[in-house]
Amino acid sequence: MYEDFKDYILSEVEEFCLELSSYELVPSIIGGTSRDFLLNQVNKHDYDIEIRPKENLTQDKLLNIFDLLQKSLSKIYEVEELPYSILKIKLPNCTVEITMPREEFYKDEFSHSNFDVAYMSDLDFTLGGIRRDFTINAISFVLKDESWGCVDPLNGKKDLENRILRPCSEDFTKDPVRYLRAIRFSMLYNFTIDKQILEDFSELELDNFTAHYLRYEAMKSNRPISFLLKLIELLQEGSYSSLITELAAIDKVETSLKDHLTSLIHLDYELREDLAECLDYSFKLIDFDLPVLFKKLKYKSFNEFILLAEQNHLLDIYRTLQRINSRYVDFLNANDYIDLTPNDLNLMKEHLVDLSEIENTDRKFYQLYARLNFLRD
């Protein structure tokens, strides 16, 4: 457990903030790093730095200072300018993003970028905090006189203690991505979602969320299928609670979300199709006829096996099964989804066929069969 914020962050980040101070600016680290420090979570080294002048300035003067800062930093670091006057700076062991406090003025459109901005000094940190999603993400650690102090303008620390996700302002309802972030944070940190946010979900539809942000937030939740089912449950007032509970122990990002979704053969086929559609994935999910008839294979001749494989698409099934982590197979076994036991696997591994007895035209099929992970030690 870290007692001091100084020990929690990378030394190169503190040195960079001290460098920013030399420009007569007050740097603060806000958002995930500050939140995770207070929650005693592992530092993800994702640093958002806000810079403020030491006195109130007009927006024009602020933008002029920011422009001069960018030119100066570009001589030393690799700098990328992002929308809304955000500078992405590459340090030796991490990347930081620098921005100025700003107000956001939302338009009528319900989207992730439907606002205009105005930059301000915001010396008490309140207005800059209000434009964020949750109070727990408006907490800052400010560098002054070479020491770090915590600033909490919206009582986010109290919400951390109560483990609740509370919005910073009514503007929360203008951005659909914030609803996805509510689900993600509730899953990652076991937080309760504010009652008003939960009520607002009932007025939303799946079409309100783009496939890009559905995939992005689902993957960052570390349990993407559980994330998507939770979203569907909140939107449609359906109940996937038991399935989400079952998935919680095994659902994990291992490759891409597309492969992950394909591998979950214990999900209802129509549900998997619905998930693929909302994620904008145009791929053919294998339609499994369960139980898979593994046990019959050891009683079949090779020609009978080929016929059986063609009839039941077993080779396609094997191709998918060989990619599945063992815990999925254990889960399927425990719930009688497939007719497969460890003894069956051993028998399959011992199932030897003399290739000289097989017609040349059939050998490529058997060799494919023999290469599968389930058939070798």
N, C-alpha and C positions, 0 to 999 in steps of 0.2 A: 504494500500500500504506500502511495506517495503522499507525503505530508506537505510538500512544497511544489507549487506549480512549476517552478524553475527546474526541478529535477524530473518533471514529467515530460516536458517538451525536449526536442532535440537541441543540443547546444548551438548548432548552426542557425536554428530558427531564432533563438534569443539574440545571437550576434547580429542577425539580419535586422531584427527589430531595433536593436541599439543603433544600427546604421541609419534606420529610418528616423530615429530620434534626433540624429545629427542634422536633419533637414528641418528642425524646429517643428516636428510633427509628434503627436502622441499616438503610438500604435497600440492596438488591443487585439487579442485573439478571441474570436467569438464563435459560437456555434458548437459543432460536434466535439472539438478538442476540450473546450471548457466543460461541456456537459459530461463527457466521459471521464474527465479527471474527477469531478465531484461524485460520479457514480462508481469510481474505482474500477473503471473498465480499461482494457488494454488500449494504449494510444495507437490510433490508426494512421497517425501522421498525415492528416488531412487538414491543413491549416488555412483558416480564413482570417485575414488581418484587415481590420478597419483602421484608417488613419484619420486623425482629426488635427486641425490647427490648434494652437494654444489659446486662441481668442476667436470670437465670432467674426466671420468673413462672409462676404457676398458669394453667391454661386459662381460668378465670373472669376473672382479671385481664387476660389477653390479649384476650379477647373484649370486655371493658369498654373497653380502650384502643382497640380496633378500632372499636367503636361510636362513641366520642367522635371519632375521626379522621374517620369517615364524615360525621358531622354537621357537623364543621368544614369539610371539603372541599366539601360540598354547598352551602355559602354562596358558594363561589368558582367551582366548576366544575360541569359537567354530569356527574352521577354516576349510574351504574346498578349496582344490586346483583345479582350473579349467584349461582348455587348455590355452596355450600362457602365462603361468606364471601369472595367475590371482588368487588372494586370495579372497575368499568370507568370510567375517567376520560377525558373528551374534552379534549385540549389543542388549541391552535390548529392544529397541523400533523400531529398523530398522535393515536392513542388508546393509553393504557397500562392494564394490568390490575395491581391490587395484591392480594396475598394474604399470608397468614401461612404459615410452615412447618407442615406437618401430616403425621401418619401416616395411612395408609389401611389399614383392616381389611376384607379381602375376604370375601364370602359365597360360597356354593357356586355360585351362578349365573354362567355364562360370558357376561358382558356388559360394556359400557363404563361402567356406573354402579352396580356391584354391591358397593359398599363403604360403610362408616361411617368417619368421620374423627375425629381428635383433634388439637387444635392445641397446639403447644409452642414453647418459645423456641429450641431447637436452635442453641445458640451456636457449635457446631463444624461446622454445615451438613451433617452426615452423614445424619441421619434424614430431613431434608427432601429430600435428594438421592435417597435410596433409593426414594421413592415415584414417581420419574419413570421414563420408558421406557428411555432409553439413557444410558450414562455420559457421552456427549458432550453431552447436554442437561442434565446436572447441574452444569455449570461455571458459576460466578458471578463477576461483577465487583462488588466491594463498595465502597461509598463511605464512607470514614473520613477525617476531618480534611481534607475537600475534595479527596481524591485517590482514585483507583480502584486496587484491588488484586484480583488473581485468586485465587479459592478453588476448589480442585479435589478434593473429598472422595473421589471414586471413580475417580481416575486417568483421567478422560476425555480429558485432553490426550494421554496416551500412545495411547489408542485413535484419536484424531484423526490422530496421526502414522502409525499403522499402518493407518489407513483401514478400521476395522472397527466394526460396529454390535454392541455388547455390552450386554445388559440390565443394569439396575441391581440387580435382585433376582429371586427366583423368582416374585414376584407378576406379572411380565411375562406369564406364561401365563394369567392370569385375565381378561385384557382382549383381545378379538378385534381392536379397532382398532389395537392396538400392532403386530400382525402386518402390517396394511396400511401402517402408518407405516414399518415396516422396508423394505418394497418401495419406498415413495416415496423415502426417504432414500438407499437404495442406487442408485436411478436418478438422483436429483438430484446426488449428490456422488460417484458411482462408488465406493461403499463396499462391502466384503464383509459379508454378513450372517453373524452368529455361527452356528457349526455346530449348536448345540443348537436355535436358532430354526428353522433349515432342517429339522431332523429333526421338530420339532413340527408343521410345516406338514402333514406326511403324515397326521397324526391329525385334521386339520380338514376341514370341508366348506364349500362355497360358502354353504350355508344359515346358517353361523355368522356371516355378515357381513350387516348390513342394507344395503338399497339406498342409503339416505341416505349412509352412510359410504363405501360403494363409490364412489359418484359424487363425494363430497367429496375423498377421498384421490386418486382417479384424476385429477381436474382439477388438484389441487395438484402432481401429479407432472410436469405440463406435457406428458406424452405418455400420454394416458388409455387409448388402445387397447393400447399396449404394456404399460402397467401392468396392465390386466385380463388380458391374455394371460399375463403373467408370473405372476400370481396363480393362474390356471387350471393353468399348467404346474407350479407348486409343489404345488398341491393334488392334482392327478390324476396327477402323475408323467408327464404327456404331454410332448411336445416341440414347442414353438412357436418354438424358438430362431431358426431361419432367418427366420421371419416377423417376429419381434420385431426382428431386426437390420435387415430391410428397412424396417420402419415407423419405426425410430429416426430416420431422416433426414427423414421427412416428417410424422410424426404430431405434431400440435401443437394446443393449444387455440386455436381461432379464434372460435368462437361458443359455442354450448352443446354439451354432450356429446351430447345427443340429435341435433342437426344434424350434429355431427362423425361420429357413428356411421353416420348415414344416408348421408353423402357418401363413405364408404370402400367404393366399389363393387368394389374388388379383393379384399375379404374374401369368403370363402366365405359363401354366403347362410345356411346353417344355423348357422354360427358367429356371424354377426351377430344372428340370432334369439336364440341362446343368451345373447349379451351383453346384448341388450335385455331379456330376461327377468330376468337376475340384477340388472339396474339398475332393474327395476320400471318399465320404459317400455312402455306399451301403444300402440304405433303400428305402422302397417303399413310394413314395409320393402319397397322396390321390388325385385321379382324380375327381375334383368336377364338377358336372353338374349344372351349374348356369342358372337361379336363383333357389335356394333351395326352395322347396315348403312348407314353414312353414304354410302359410295361410290355406292350405288344411287340415291340421291336425285337426283343431277344428270341421270339418264337418265329420270326419271319426269315425266309430266305432273302438273299439280296434283291432278286427281282421283285419279290413281294414287297420288300421295303421301298424300292423305287416307286412302285405303284401306290403304296400307302402314302409315301411322301408327297407325291403329286396330288393325290386326292385331298389330303389334309393340310397342304402347304407347310409341311413340317420343316423343310429346309429353310423357309423364310422365318419360321418360328425359332429354329436353332440359331440362325444368324442374329436374331434379336436377343435371345437368352444368353448368348456368350458374352454380351456386353453388360449384362446385369450384375451388379455387385451381389455378393453372397447373401447380404442381409435381406435383399429383395426376395431371393429364393426362400430364405428362412421364413419370411413373412407370408409368402404364398403357401408354403407347406403348413404353417400353423393355422391358416384359415381355410384349408382344403380347396384352394383355388386350382391347384394342379395335382395330378396323380403322380407324385414324385417323392421318393424317399432316398436317403443316403445309400441304402442298399441297392436301389435301382441304378444309381449313378455308378456304383462299383461294378455292377453287372454290365453296364454299357461300356465301361472302360475295358472290360475283359472280353467284349464281343469282338472276336477276331475273324476276319474273312480273308481267305487266300485269294490275292488279286489274280493269280493265274487261272482261277476258275471263273472269272468274270469276263464277260464279253468286252472287247476293247471299247466299244461304243458306250459302255456303261461305267468304265473305270473313272472317268472324270467326276461322275456323280458321287461315287463311293469315296474317292480321294477328298472331295470337298467335305463329305460327311465325316471322314476320319480326321480331318484337320481341326474340327470344332473343339473348343476348350473342354467340353463335357466328356470328350472321348479320349483324353490323354492325361497322363499323370503329371 
